[in-house]
Amino acid sequence: MKSVRLLKGLALGGAVAAAMAAPPAWAGTPALAGIDHFVIIYMENRSFDSLYGLFPGANGLANAGSAAIQVDRDGKPYEVLPRVIDTTLTPPAPDPRFPENLPNRPFDIGQYVPLTQKTGDLIHRFYTNQIQIDGGKNDLFVAWSDAKALTMGYYDASNTEQGKLAKAYTLADNFFQGAFGGSFLNHFWLVCACTPRYANAPARLIATFDSQGGLTKDGAVTPDGFAVNTIQSSFQPHDPKITDPTSLLPPQTMPTIGDRLSEKGISWAWYSGGWNDAVAGKADPLFQFHHQPLAYFQQFGDGTPARAEHLKDYADLERAIADGALPAVVFYKPIGELNEHPGYSEIADADEHLGKLMAQLEQSPQWASTAVIITPDENGGSWDHVAPPKGDRWGPGTRIPTIIVSPHARKGFVDHTEYDTTSILATLEHRFDLKPLGERDAQVHDLSNAFEP
């Protein structure tokens, strides 16, 4: 088997490293001055190539080169791709909608499964993502995916509501998920640019490695006590079936973007589909407890005034839009059914929901001073051909699509600026004169280049 070592950082190409060598200048920051309201819509689990690989003017599938050729765990190129596995079946089994013997290259999922149907899910975990990236070659996605060939599939999203917004406004094609792996960790990097801690976690939760640095057992917690894969909060709401408190993440105390905003008296809220029902103990089956990052923090714990003020339901967001009462900063997390997550969400339903929300925002009296940032949290296990920039131990991970919509946004523009999830934090920090939360958001480019100067 091909040797795979972790925790040493990604050894990427010289051009990528050179692009990161010089600290970014903030010359474009004045472009943010006319924006008083930011709405961050946090979707789920799609890589850039899996939705916008055919987008005109973007760095897409035509540029994939050798990254499109997948190799097995011994480093040998596949003659044909292994069969697509439907992970939603019990037990997982080949998905009969896809043909056998797909060529070893990206393929159009839409030929077999339309946007109105679900596919299986794909593994998307902290260590697995690093192995798949393979030092920037991106050639081990199939070998380390439980869904096998599905990782190489893509849709042409150009005629979706989001695709139309991307054509009309700005699509960022060099935007990377903030951290390796899945939703849990990337939600933290959206709100605190940090990785949560779990000191003295039980052994059953801790990943293990062999003497060569190879992963021998995956886990939610690193050997030195950082939580990197899904674990729910000790605060409510969490799954009531979890009765062992050691299986829940202890309260976190790091500063968040919410704290920074509150310190300056700037209004903000995190809105979630299904939040009120989940807090009331009757969570929707597709409510994702680990998609609520602020609910892990002590300052927003059960019964705190800050929780009541800032953690809200989607119905509250709709009222705020209609009343012209949007906070200065809005984070919105759709419920599972509407967030585009493979396995339990259809792209078509999620896209329709987002289109309706955008229509509401565009009719709001606050629209003239609003910017909307639409991005998935992470790639969801789907392949992308672009090597992530060399960052730190935590990321950045795989490239994801980000759309910037605003009366102030550039029109019909593909933005090639290098960004990651913490660029959203940097944008808020620069607009509202906030102290950075960490080294990453202090150094990344903000989104100024997506707006008219």
C-alpha positions as CSV (number, residue, x, y, z in Angstrom):
1,M,0.0,0.0,0.0
2,K,1.2,3.5,-0.8
3,S,2.6,5.1,2.4
4,V,0.5,8.1,3.6
5,R,1.8,10.3,6.4
6,L,-0.2,12.9,8.2
7,L,0.3,15.9,10.5
8,K,3.4,17.1,8.6
9,G,1.6,19.7,6.5
10,L,1.0,19.6,2.8
11,A,3.9,19.7,0.5
12,L,2.5,21.7,-2.4
13,G,3.9,23.2,-5.5
14,G,6.2,26.2,-5.6
15,A,3.7,28.4,-7.3
16,V,1.2,27.9,-4.6
17,A,3.7,28.5,-1.9
18,A,4.9,31.6,-3.6
19,A,1.4,32.9,-3.7
20,M,1.2,32.6,0.1
21,A,4.7,34.1,0.7
22,A,3.7,37.8,0.7
23,P,1.2,39.1,3.2
24,P,-1.9,40.4,1.4
25,A,-2.5,44.2,1.2
26,W,-5.8,45.7,2.3
27,A,-6.0,48.2,-0.5
28,G,-9.4,47.0,-1.6
29,T,-11.0,47.2,1.9
30,P,-12.7,50.6,1.2
31,A,-14.9,48.6,-1.2
32,L,-16.7,47.3,1.9
33,A,-17.6,50.7,3.2
34,G,-21.1,50.9,1.7
35,I,-22.1,47.5,3.1
36,D,-24.0,47.6,6.4
37,H,-25.5,44.1,6.3
38,F,-23.8,40.8,5.6
39,V,-25.8,37.6,5.2
40,I,-23.7,34.4,5.2
41,I,-25.7,31.4,3.9
42,Y,-23.8,28.3,4.9
43,M,-24.7,25.4,2.7
44,E,-23.3,21.9,2.7
45,N,-20.7,19.6,1.2
46,R,-19.9,20.4,-2.4
47,S,-16.5,20.9,-4.0
48,F,-16.0,23.6,-6.6
49,D,-15.5,21.1,-9.5
50,S,-18.6,19.1,-8.4
51,L,-20.9,22.1,-9.2
52,Y,-19.0,24.7,-11.2
53,G,-16.3,22.7,-13.1
54,L,-17.9,23.8,-16.4
55,F,-18.4,27.4,-15.4
56,P,-17.2,29.8,-18.1
57,G,-14.0,31.7,-17.2
58,A,-13.4,29.6,-14.0
59,N,-10.6,27.3,-13.2
60,G,-12.6,24.1,-13.9
61,L,-12.4,20.6,-15.2
62,A,-10.6,21.5,-18.4
63,N,-7.6,22.4,-16.3
64,A,-7.6,19.2,-14.1
65,G,-4.6,17.6,-15.7
66,S,-3.1,14.6,-13.8
67,A,-5.3,15.3,-10.8
68,A,-8.2,13.8,-12.8
69,I,-6.5,10.4,-12.9
70,Q,-7.1,8.5,-9.6
71,V,-4.8,5.9,-8.2
72,D,-5.4,3.1,-5.9
73,R,-3.8,2.8,-2.4
74,D,-0.7,1.3,-3.9
75,G,-0.3,4.3,-6.2
76,K,-1.4,2.5,-9.4
77,P,-3.9,4.3,-11.8
78,Y,-7.3,2.6,-12.0
79,E,-8.1,1.1,-15.4
80,V,-11.7,2.0,-14.7
81,L,-13.2,3.6,-11.7
82,P,-14.6,1.3,-8.9
83,R,-18.4,1.1,-8.9
84,V,-20.3,3.9,-7.3
85,I,-21.5,2.9,-3.8
86,D,-24.7,4.1,-2.3
87,T,-23.9,4.6,1.3
88,T,-27.5,5.2,2.3
89,L,-28.3,1.6,1.8
90,T,-27.9,-0.9,4.7
91,P,-25.4,-2.3,4.1
92,P,-23.9,0.0,1.5
93,A,-24.0,-1.5,-2.0
94,P,-23.4,-0.5,-5.6
95,D,-25.8,2.1,-6.9
96,P,-27.6,0.6,-9.9
97,R,-28.3,4.0,-11.4
98,F,-24.6,4.3,-12.4
99,P,-23.0,2.1,-15.0
100,E,-20.1,-0.2,-14.3
101,N,-16.7,0.5,-15.7
102,L,-16.8,4.3,-15.7
103,P,-13.6,5.7,-17.2
104,N,-11.0,7.0,-14.8
105,R,-11.9,10.7,-15.1
106,P,-14.6,13.1,-13.9
107,F,-18.1,12.2,-15.1
108,D,-21.5,14.0,-15.2
109,I,-23.7,12.7,-12.4
110,G,-26.7,14.3,-14.2
111,Q,-26.6,11.7,-16.9
112,Y,-27.7,9.1,-14.2
113,V,-29.1,11.0,-11.2
114,P,-30.9,14.3,-11.8
115,L,-30.8,17.2,-9.4
116,T,-34.2,16.2,-8.1
117,Q,-32.8,12.9,-6.7
118,K,-30.4,12.2,-3.9
119,T,-27.1,10.4,-4.3
120,G,-25.3,8.5,-1.6
121,D,-23.2,10.3,1.0
122,L,-19.3,10.4,0.8
123,I,-16.8,10.2,3.7
124,H,-15.6,13.6,4.6
125,R,-13.4,13.5,7.7
126,F,-10.3,15.4,8.9
127,Y,-7.6,12.8,8.3
128,T,-9.3,11.3,5.2
129,N,-9.4,14.7,3.5
130,Q,-5.7,15.1,4.0
131,I,-5.0,11.6,2.6
132,Q,-7.2,12.2,-0.4
133,I,-5.4,15.5,-1.2
134,D,-2.1,13.5,-1.2
135,G,0.2,16.5,-0.9
136,G,-1.7,18.5,-3.5
137,K,-2.0,15.8,-6.2
138,N,-5.7,15.1,-5.4
139,D,-5.3,11.6,-6.8
140,L,-6.5,9.5,-3.8
141,F,-10.1,10.7,-3.5
142,V,-11.5,7.4,-5.0
143,A,-9.2,5.1,-3.1
144,W,-10.1,6.6,0.3
145,S,-13.8,7.2,-0.4
146,D,-16.6,4.9,0.9
147,A,-18.7,6.0,-2.1
148,K,-15.8,5.1,-4.5
149,A,-16.4,6.6,-8.0
150,L,-19.1,9.0,-6.8
151,T,-16.4,11.3,-5.6
152,M,-15.4,12.0,-9.3
153,G,-18.9,13.0,-10.2
154,Y,-20.1,16.5,-11.0
155,Y,-23.2,18.4,-11.9
156,D,-23.5,21.3,-14.3
157,A,-25.1,23.8,-11.9
158,S,-25.2,26.7,-14.4
159,N,-29.0,26.7,-14.7
160,T,-29.7,26.4,-10.9
161,E,-30.8,29.4,-8.9
162,Q,-27.3,29.6,-7.5
163,G,-25.7,29.2,-10.9
164,K,-27.7,32.1,-12.2
165,L,-26.6,34.2,-9.3
166,A,-23.0,33.2,-10.0
167,K,-23.3,34.3,-13.6
168,A,-25.0,37.6,-12.6
169,Y,-22.7,38.5,-9.7
170,T,-19.3,37.1,-8.5
171,L,-18.1,33.5,-8.3
172,A,-14.9,32.9,-6.3
173,D,-13.0,30.0,-7.9
174,N,-10.0,30.0,-5.6
175,F,-11.8,29.7,-2.2
176,F,-10.9,26.8,0.1
177,Q,-12.7,25.2,3.1
178,G,-11.1,26.6,6.2
179,A,-10.2,23.2,7.7
180,F,-9.6,19.7,6.5
181,G,-12.5,17.3,6.8
182,G,-16.2,17.8,7.7
183,S,-18.9,20.1,8.8
184,F,-18.2,20.0,12.5
185,L,-14.7,21.5,12.3
186,N,-15.4,23.8,9.4
187,H,-18.3,25.4,11.3
188,F,-15.9,26.2,14.1
189,W,-13.5,27.8,11.7
190,L,-16.3,30.0,10.4
191,V,-17.1,31.4,13.8
192,C,-13.8,31.3,15.7
193,A,-11.0,30.5,13.3
194,C,-10.1,27.8,15.8
195,T,-10.2,24.1,16.5
196,P,-12.0,23.1,19.7
197,R,-10.3,21.3,22.6
198,Y,-11.2,18.1,24.4
199,A,-8.5,17.5,27.0
200,N,-8.6,14.0,28.6
201,A,-11.1,12.7,26.0
202,P,-11.9,8.9,26.5
203,A,-9.6,6.6,24.5
204,R,-12.5,5.4,22.3
205,L,-12.8,8.9,20.8
206,I,-9.1,9.4,20.0
207,A,-7.4,8.7,16.7
208,T,-4.3,6.5,16.7
209,F,-1.3,6.2,14.4
210,D,1.5,3.7,13.7
211,S,5.2,4.4,14.1
212,Q,5.4,5.7,10.6
213,G,2.6,8.3,11.1
214,G,-0.1,6.2,9.3
215,L,-3.6,6.4,10.6
216,T,-4.6,3.2,12.3
217,K,-7.9,4.2,13.9
218,D,-9.9,7.3,13.0
219,G,-11.5,9.3,15.8
220,A,-13.2,12.5,16.8
221,V,-10.2,13.7,18.8
222,T,-6.5,14.0,18.0
223,P,-3.9,12.4,20.2
224,D,-3.1,15.8,21.7
225,G,-6.7,16.7,22.5
226,F,-8.2,18.6,19.6
227,A,-11.7,17.8,18.4
228,V,-11.7,17.4,14.6
229,N,-14.6,15.1,13.7
230,T,-18.2,15.1,14.7
231,I,-19.0,15.3,18.4
232,Q,-22.1,17.0,19.8
233,S,-22.2,19.8,22.4
234,S,-22.7,19.2,26.1
235,F,-25.2,22.1,25.9
236,Q,-28.6,21.8,24.3
237,P,-29.6,20.9,21.8
238,H,-28.0,17.6,21.3
239,D,-29.3,14.1,20.4
240,P,-31.2,12.8,23.5
241,K,-30.0,9.3,22.7
242,I,-26.5,10.4,23.8
243,T,-26.6,9.8,27.6
244,D,-22.9,9.4,28.3
245,P,-21.5,13.0,29.0
246,T,-18.0,11.9,28.0
247,S,-19.4,11.5,24.4
248,L,-20.2,15.2,24.3
249,L,-17.7,18.0,23.8
250,P,-17.0,20.0,27.0
251,P,-17.9,23.8,26.8
252,Q,-15.6,25.9,24.7
253,T,-14.4,29.3,25.9
254,M,-12.5,30.8,22.9
255,P,-13.7,34.1,21.5
256,T,-16.0,34.0,18.5
257,I,-16.9,36.4,15.8
258,G,-20.1,37.0,17.8
259,D,-18.2,38.1,20.8
260,R,-16.1,40.5,18.6
261,L,-19.3,42.0,17.1
262,S,-21.0,42.3,20.5
263,E,-17.9,44.1,22.0
264,K,-18.4,46.8,19.3
265,G,-22.2,47.0,19.8
266,I,-22.8,45.5,16.3
267,S,-26.0,43.5,15.9
268,W,-25.8,39.9,14.8
269,A,-27.6,36.5,14.9
270,W,-27.1,32.9,13.9
271,Y,-30.4,31.5,12.4
272,S,-31.0,27.8,11.9
273,G,-33.8,25.9,10.2
274,G,-35.5,23.8,12.9
275,W,-33.8,25.5,15.9
276,N,-36.8,26.2,18.0
277,D,-38.1,22.6,17.6
278,A,-34.7,21.2,18.5
279,V,-34.4,23.4,21.6
280,A,-37.9,22.2,22.6
281,G,-36.8,18.6,22.4
282,K,-38.6,17.7,19.2
283,A,-35.9,18.1,16.6
284,D,-36.7,17.4,13.0
285,P,-35.0,14.1,11.9
286,L,-32.8,16.1,9.6
287,F,-31.8,18.8,12.1
288,Q,-28.0,18.5,12.3
289,F,-26.9,19.2,15.9
290,H,-23.3,19.5,14.9
291,H,-24.1,22.4,12.5
292,Q,-24.7,24.7,15.4
293,P,-21.2,25.9,16.3
294,L,-22.1,28.7,18.7
295,A,-24.1,26.2,20.9
296,Y,-20.8,24.6,21.9
297,F,-19.5,27.8,23.6
298,Q,-19.9,28.6,27.3
299,Q,-20.9,32.2,26.6
300,F,-23.9,30.9,24.6
301,G,-24.7,28.0,26.8
302,D,-28.1,26.9,28.1
303,G,-30.1,29.8,29.7
304,T,-27.6,32.6,28.9
305,P,-28.8,36.0,27.8
306,A,-26.5,35.8,24.8
307,R,-28.1,32.6,23.6
308,A,-31.6,34.1,23.7
309,E,-30.4,37.2,21.9
310,H,-28.3,35.7,19.1
311,L,-29.3,32.0,18.4
312,K,-32.5,32.0,16.5
313,D,-34.9,30.1,14.2
314,Y,-35.3,30.5,10.5
315,A,-38.8,31.9,11.1
316,D,-37.1,34.8,12.9
317,L,-34.9,35.5,9.9
318,E,-37.9,35.7,7.6
319,R,-39.6,38.2,10.0
320,A,-36.4,40.3,10.2
321,I,-36.2,40.4,6.4
322,A,-39.9,41.4,6.0
323,D,-39.6,44.0,8.8
324,G,-36.4,45.6,7.5
325,A,-34.8,44.6,10.8
326,L,-31.9,42.5,9.7
327,P,-28.9,42.5,12.1
328,A,-25.7,43.8,10.7
329,V,-24.3,40.3,10.5
330,V,-26.5,37.3,9.7
331,F,-25.4,33.6,9.6
332,Y,-28.0,31.3,8.2
333,K,-27.9,27.5,8.4
334,P,-30.6,25.6,6.4
335,I,-32.1,22.5,7.9
336,G,-30.7,19.2,6.5
337,E,-33.4,18.7,4.0
338,L,-32.5,22.1,2.3
339,N,-28.7,22.3,2.7
340,E,-27.5,20.3,-0.4
341,H,-25.8,17.6,1.7
342,P,-25.4,14.4,-0.3
343,G,-27.3,11.5,1.1
344,Y,-30.2,13.4,2.6
345,S,-30.8,16.6,0.6
346,E,-31.6,17.0,-3.1
347,I,-29.9,19.9,-4.8
348,A,-33.1,20.9,-6.5
349,D,-35.0,21.4,-3.2
350,A,-32.2,23.2,-1.6
351,D,-31.7,25.4,-4.6
352,E,-35.4,26.3,-4.7
353,H,-35.3,27.3,-1.0
354,L,-32.2,29.4,-1.5
355,G,-33.8,31.1,-4.5
356,K,-36.9,32.1,-2.5
357,L,-34.7,33.4,0.3
358,M,-32.7,35.5,-2.1
359,A,-35.9,36.9,-3.6
360,Q,-37.0,37.9,0.0
361,L,-33.7,39.6,0.6
362,E,-33.7,41.5,-2.7
363,Q,-37.2,42.9,-1.8
364,S,-36.0,43.9,1.6
365,P,-35.7,47.7,2.4
366,Q,-32.2,46.9,3.5
367,W,-31.1,45.3,0.2
368,A,-29.2,48.4,-1.0
369,S,-26.7,48.0,1.7
370,T,-26.6,44.2,1.9
371,A,-24.0,41.6,0.7
372,V,-24.9,37.9,0.6
373,I,-22.1,35.3,0.8
374,I,-23.3,31.8,-0.3
375,T,-20.8,29.0,0.4
376,P,-20.8,25.3,1.4
377,D,-19.0,24.5,4.6
378,E,-16.7,21.9,3.0
379,N,-16.4,19.6,0.0
380,G,-18.3,16.7,1.4
381,G,-15.8,14.1,0.1
382,S,-16.2,15.3,-3.5
383,W,-13.0,15.6,-5.6
384,D,-11.5,18.9,-6.8
385,H,-8.5,19.3,-9.0
386,V,-6.9,22.4,-7.4
387,A,-4.2,21.9,-4.7
388,P,-5.1,23.7,-1.4
389,P,-2.6,26.4,-0.4
390,K,-0.1,25.4,2.2
391,G,-1.5,26.7,5.5
392,D,-1.3,25.3,9.0
393,R,-2.0,22.0,10.7
394,W,-5.8,22.4,10.3
395,G,-6.1,23.6,6.7
396,P,-7.1,25.0,4.4
397,G,-8.7,22.0,2.8
398,T,-10.4,21.3,-0.5
399,R,-11.6,24.1,-2.8
400,I,-15.3,25.0,-2.5
401,P,-17.6,27.4,-4.5
402,T,-18.5,30.7,-3.1
403,I,-20.9,33.2,-4.6
404,I,-21.1,36.9,-3.6
405,V,-24.4,38.6,-4.3
406,S,-24.9,42.3,-3.6
407,P,-25.8,45.6,-5.3
408,H,-22.1,46.4,-4.5
409,A,-20.7,43.1,-6.0
410,R,-19.0,42.9,-9.3
411,K,-21.3,41.7,-12.1
412,G,-20.5,38.7,-14.2
413,F,-17.2,38.3,-12.5
414,V,-15.0,35.3,-11.7
415,D,-12.8,36.2,-8.7
416,H,-9.5,34.3,-8.8
417,T,-8.2,35.8,-5.5
418,E,-7.1,33.2,-3.0
419,Y,-9.6,32.9,-0.1
420,D,-10.6,30.4,2.6
421,T,-13.5,30.3,5.0
422,T,-11.7,32.7,7.4
423,S,-11.8,35.3,4.6
424,I,-15.4,35.7,5.6
425,L,-14.2,36.6,9.1
426,A,-11.6,38.9,7.8
427,T,-14.3,40.7,5.7
428,L,-16.3,41.3,8.8
429,E,-13.3,42.3,10.9
430,H,-12.1,44.8,8.3
431,R,-15.6,46.3,7.7
432,F,-16.4,46.7,11.4
433,D,-12.9,47.3,12.8
434,L,-12.8,44.1,14.8
435,K,-9.7,42.4,16.3
436,P,-8.8,39.2,14.5
437,L,-9.6,35.9,16.1
438,G,-6.4,34.1,15.1
439,E,-3.4,34.1,12.8
440,R,-5.3,32.8,9.8
441,D,-8.0,35.5,9.7
442,A,-5.4,38.1,10.4
443,Q,-3.5,37.1,7.2
444,V,-6.0,36.0,4.6
445,H,-7.5,38.2,1.9
446,D,-10.9,39.6,2.7
447,L,-13.5,39.6,0.0
448,S,-13.0,43.1,-1.1
449,N,-12.0,42.1,-4.6
450,A,-15.5,40.7,-5.1
451,F,-17.0,44.2,-4.8
452,E,-16.9,47.3,-7.0
453,P,-14.1,49.6,-5.8
